[in-house]
Amino acid sequence: MCRMLAVWSREPFPIRRWLLDAQPGLLGLSLSGQRGPHRDGLGYAFREPAGRWRLFRFGPGALTQGGIPGPTEAQALLLLAHARKASPEYQTLRGALHAHPFFHDGIFLCHNGTVRDAHRLGEGLGTDSRRVLLWLAQRWRPRTPERLRECLAELLRTVQDYSALNLLLSDGEDLYALCAYTRDPDYFTLWVHEGPEYVVVASEPADAAR
């Protein structure tokens, strides 16, 4: 149970706009979003205008009314951000190691929801979200939108017991989103806002997202 957002833009933008300033940005989603606060972990990854990716993950308590840690004044072309509220099954896994976005084999992933039969995705340590990423990284080849669509359809056939598989994904260049849930449709949402040069996807409306 988490809140998350992602931004893809043709032009560089200050990441603080969507982490701190937007109504709500990640800070607002975490502290006052539905079923908040979401304080069991915080993370964000962004691609700088020069092409370099940077990833920051923090443990419980990183989000406060005063702001978000890390280089929030940086400029980016693509941003994924996540505020975690640990599912009951994973209450003991609450450090920065378990904060999103996860990264593996060129893929960044944020997840909202709980997959209770994650064992269907293979053996492994960590949370259900990490297993989803490892499963996708093995199958998403070539890294095309068409192949990703096939993989996500297979994922939804493979797992049977989940509250939601809401995903924000990037292969380093493009942004992808999946909204799939089995209950609580008013909570497990993804909203989209398209501006003239950018697209925002968020768990709750961010700056007039619809």
N, C-alpha and C positions, 0 to 999 in steps of 0.2 A: 504494500500500500504506500504509494509514493506520489510525488508531483515532479513533473519534468517538462522541459521545453527544448526546442531546437530551432535554429535560425540558419537559413541559407540566403546569401546575398550576392548580387553581382558587384557591389561596391563595398569597400571596407566600412565597418561600423564599430563603435565602441561597445565592448561586451557588457560594460556596466549598464547600458541602456536596458538590456534584457535580464541581467542578473539583479539589478538594484532599482532602476528608475521606472520601468514599465509598471503599469497598474493592472494586474499584479505581474511583477517579474518573478524570478526564482525566489527572492527573499520573501515576497508577499505570499507566493504559493506555499512556501514552507511554513511560515508562521501563522497565516490566517486562511489558508486554503481549506477545502473540505476535509474533515477528519484530522485537521492539524492539531498541534504542530507536527511537522515531519523533521525530526532532529536526530535520527539515528545514523546519519552519514550525509555527506555533501560532496559533490564532484562536478567538474566541468572540463570539457576538452574543446579546444578551438584551433582553427587553422589560420595562421597569420597571413597577411597579404603576400608575403614572400614565399608561402607554401609550407612553412614548417608547422607541425602540429605540437601543441603543448597540452599536457594532461595534469590536472590537479585533483586530488581526492583527500578528504578530511573525515575524521571520526565524529562521534556524537558531540554536540555542543558547538560545532564550528559556526553554525548560523545563529546570529543574535540580531536584536533590533538595530545594532550599530553597523551591521554590514556583513560582508562575505570576505573571507581571507583570499589571498592570492592577488595576481596582477589584474585587478578588475578595470584598470584604465587601458588595457591593451586593445588593439584593433584586430578585427577578424573578418573572415569571409564566410565562415561556417562555425557554428557553436552548438554543442550539446551540453545540457545541464540537468542535474538531477538532485532532488532532496528526498532522502530515504526515510520511510517509516517501516521498520522491520516487521515482517509477518510473524505471527506467533511461533511458527515453526523455526524461525531463524533469529530469535531474540538474543541468542548467545553470540551471534556473528554480527557485531556492530561496530567494528573498527574501520579505519580508513581502507584497509585491505578489501573490505566488502562494500565500499561505496561505489556508486556508478559515476561516470561511464566506465564499463569494462572495456579492455582492449586486448585483442588477440589476432594475430596473423593478418594485420591490416584492417581489422574491423573494429569500430567503436559501437557500443550498444548500451542503451538505457532501457530499463524494463519497469513497468508498473503492473502489479498483480502477483499472484502466487500460483505456482505449478506444483501441485501436491504429488503428482506421479512423475517427477523429474527423473526417476530411475529409468524410465523408458528412453531417455536420451543418452544413456550410457553411464558408466561408473565415473565418479570423480568427486573431488572435494569442493567445499564451498556451497554457495547458494544455488537455488534453481536458476536464477538469472545467469550465473556464470556457465551453468551447463547448457543453457539455451545458446549462448554465444559460441561455446566450443562445438556444439552440434552444427550450428550454421556455418562456422568457419570451415568445417570439414566438407560440407556439401555445396557451398555457394561457389562453384567454379564452372565456367568462367564467371567473373564478377560482373554480370550483366543484369539489368532490371528484369529481363525475362526469366533468367535462371533464378533470381531471388524470389520472384513470384511463385515459381515451382517449389522452391524450398520452403517457403512459408506455408503453402498449401499442404505440403507433406508434414510440416511441423504440427499443424492443426489436426492432422489425422493421427499423428503419433501419440500426442498427449491427450488424455481423456478427462483428467480431473484438475481443472484450473479455474481460478476466479477471473483472471484476465491475462492475456498475452499482448498487452499494449507495448509496442516497441518503437524506439527511435534508433535508427541505424545509419552509419556512414561507412563507406569504403575509403574515406579520405578525400573524395572528390564530390560525391553527391549525397543527398539526404533522402532517407526512406522512412516511412512510418507504417505501422500496422496497428489497427484497433480491433481487438477481438476479445469478447468477454462473455461470461455465462451468467452473470448476475450484476446487480447494482448498476444499471445503465446510467444513472445520474452521476455516479462517481467515476466509473471507468470510461471516461470520455477522452477524446483528442479533438481539440479545436484548431482550425486553420485560419490564418490571417494572411492574405496576399496583398503586399504593397507594390508600388511601381517597380521596385528593384529587389524585393526580398520576399521570402515566405517564412512564416512562423508557425510552428506546430506546438501546442501546449496542452497540458492536462486540463486547464481551465482557461477561459478567454483572457488573452494578454493583449492589452491595447486594442480593444474592439475586435478581437478574433471571433470568428463565427464558424 
